């Protein structure tokens, strides 16, 4: 993996492009265009400023080789992403951009095609609150605990106000902003063990299938026929409606219906019994259902099987241990339920694109 390009800025592997590039669906001089250099990949990232606090982004690229991302997040926005191709195709994600270290791999030979809507301050605080208020009580409590942890890290003390925490966390030009990427902590290093485990469940809560109504608005954004001020007004209207549909969808997700409580209970059992989980049949009995219903419920609620949920949970915990402990790879494999180091290494590489040892060494590096 040493030959992989490394990025210490989230998009420093891209180069400036032109609004006249024929691969763009539509563009104007005010758009900010970045393109993949030929040795890295093909495609583009197009940022369309709509207001000082609202940016629309269209991304469509395929990499020729993996890129190691080791960077600090922008820390000034909340993103609503709508994935049309790639690992999350067909899903929408809500992602707060904290000023924290991000370490991962952008995989080659996979098309990334999505539409993003960014909110900056002052709208950022409102939309963060809108999102959190629509989560289930358990997911909302976890989200507040995560915000509290980041708030404390930033020397903000304790606060019971989401508004106050969000405003503080996303304030630009904080002292921590000057930290080099390798000196800034990741979210894995800030959260306690308990909150980190619960954050796994929250990560699923922030995913939502793209509905036909959302897809209609996305298609209108991609095929915008207007120019100038009319174009900007049209795209702003479609972007805001798209986010409204995304926020409304949270209230109608299966996690808010009583008939899938057994699935949430089963997921909690898997989080608690990560190393020695019950069999699928035993798990179904524990939550008062059968194997088929439980499997179908996991696919409905989490988009994966109970085994897939357990595998992702193990690998997330392994990633945390690789970043925050001095345990050996063998010990980490055992700590998350793998009896074979080689099987663990294969699973981790398939998920992240990098061997666990290489990831660990990268995570341990310091600015000095």
GIGI-V171389 format. One record per run of one state. SS is the DSSP state (alpha for helix, beta for strand, coil for the rest). FROM is the first residue (numbers start at 1). TO is the last residue. If there is no record, write none. Layout:
((SS,FROM,TO) (SS,FROM,TO))
//
This chain:
((coil,1,4) (beta,5,7) (coil,8,13) (beta,14,16) (coil,17,31) (beta,32,36) (coil,37,40) (beta,41,51) (coil,52,53) (beta,54,63) (coil,64,66) (beta,67,72) (coil,73,76) (beta,77,85) (coil,86,90) (beta,91,97) (coil,98,100) (beta,101,106) (coil,107,110) (beta,111,119) (coil,120,122) (alpha,123,134) (coil,135,136) (alpha,137,153) (coil,154,161) (alpha,162,169) (coil,170,174) (alpha,175,178) (coil,179,185) (beta,186,186) (alpha,187,190) (coil,191,192) (alpha,193,205) (coil,206,206) (beta,207,209) (coil,210,211) (alpha,212,222) (coil,223,227) (alpha,228,250) (coil,251,253) (alpha,254,256) (coil,257,257) (alpha,258,272) (coil,273,279) (alpha,280,286) (coil,287,290) (alpha,291,302) (coil,303,305) (alpha,306,324) (coil,325,328) (alpha,329,335) (coil,336,340) (alpha,341,352) (coil,353,355) (alpha,356,364) (coil,365,368))
//
